[in-house]
Amino acid sequence: MEGERIILGIDPGTQVMGYGLIVDKGKKIELITLDVFKFASKESPALRLKRIFAAVLGLIDRYHPDELAIEAPFYGKNVQSMLKLGRAQGVAMAAALYRDIPIFEYSPRKIKQSITGNGSSSKEQVAGMLGNLMKLGNEPKMLDATDAVAVAVCHYFQNRQVSGQKTYSGWKSFLEQNPGKIAGK
C-alpha cells in the first residue's frame, strides 16, 4: 500500500539482541513481529559479531524494512560493556548499510521519553506501556524485544516531526490527536 513503511528496531547486544518490526500506515502503526536473537557466550567475540551481522541481514532480506532504528550505546559503569555494545551496534548498522537501508540512532533516554513520557523509565515500564498500547506480551524474557519495538516506535514519532506532518512527542500527544489509531483498537 502506498505510503506505508516498515521500520526495523534493534536493541543491540552481544549475548541477546532484540528486534521488532512495525509498519507505519500514516496515522496508525502495527506490529509485524518481535523477538530476540541469543548468541552463545562461549563463542569468540568475533564469531558473535559475525552472527549478529548475519541475523540482521536475514531480517532485512525477509521483511524488507525501509529504515533501521537502533539504540545508541551508553556509558554505564563498565567501559568494556559499552565497547562490546558499540561493536554489536556497529555490526547491525553495517548489515543495514550493506542493503542500503537508512539508519537512525536514538539514545536510551530519548526512547524511554517517547514511549512512557519519562526518560528514566525501566525496561518493565516501557514493556508495560507498549503491551497496553500495541497488545504486546510483556514477559521478562522479551524485554530486549520490547525495547527494540520501542526504538522503532520512537523513530516513527521522530520521523513524523521531521517530515512536516503533525508532531507528536510520544504516546500521550499521539493518542490525544488520534484516538483509536493504535493497532487493535
NUTOR-795301 format. One record per residue (C-alpha): residue in one letter; x, y, z. Coordinates in steps of 0.5 Angstrom, whole numbers, plus 500, padded with zeros to 3 digits. Layout:
N
AXYZ;...
This chain:
185
M500500500;E503507498;G506511504;E507505508;R514504511;I517498515;I521500521;L526495524;G528497531;I534494534;D536494541;P544491540;G547486545;T553481544;Q549476548;V542478547;M540482541;G532485541;Y529486535;G522489533;L519491526;I513496526;V509498520;D508506519;K501507516;G501514517;K497515523;K497508525;I502503527;E502496527;L507491530;I510486525;T514482530;L519482535;D524477538;V531476541;F537473538;K541470543;F549469542;A553464546;S557467551;K562461550;E563463543;S569468541;P567476541;A569476533;L564470532;R559473536;L559479531;K559475525;R553472528;I550479529;F551481522;A548475519;A542476524;V541483522;L542481514;G537476515;L532480518;I533485512;D532480507;R526477510;Y522483512;H525489507;P525495512;D525502509;E529504515;L533502521;A532505528;I538503533;E539504540;A546508542;P551505546;F551509553;Y556509558;G555506565;K559503570;N563499566;V567501560;Q568494557;S561493557;M560500553;L565498548;K562491547;L555494546;G558499541;R561493537;A555490536;Q551496534;G556498529;V556491526;A548491526;M549498522;A554495517;A548490515;A543496514;L549500510;Y550493506;R543493504;D543501503;I538502509;P538509512;I540508520;F537513525;E540512532;Y537514539;S539515546;P536510551;R533517555;K530519548;I527512547;K524512554;Q522519554;S518518547;I514511550;T513513557;G514520558;N520519563;G527519560;S529515567;S523509566;S525502567;K525497562;E519494565;Q515500565;V517501557;A515494556;G508495560;M507502556;L508498549;G504492552;N498496554;L498500547;M500495542;K498489545;L505486546;G506481552;N511484557;E514477559;P521479562;K525474557;M522479552;L525486555;D530486550;A525485544;T520490547;D526495548;A527494540;V520496539;A521502543;V526504539;A522503532;V516507535;C521513538;H523513531;Y516513528;F515519533;Q521523531;N520522523;R514525523;Q516531527;V522532521;S517530515;G513536517;Q507532519;K503533525;T508533531;Y508528537;S513528543;G511521545;W504517546;K501522550;S500527545;F499522539;L493519543;E490526544;Q491528537;N489521534;P484517539;G484510537;K489510532;I494504535;A493497532;G488493536;K484499538;
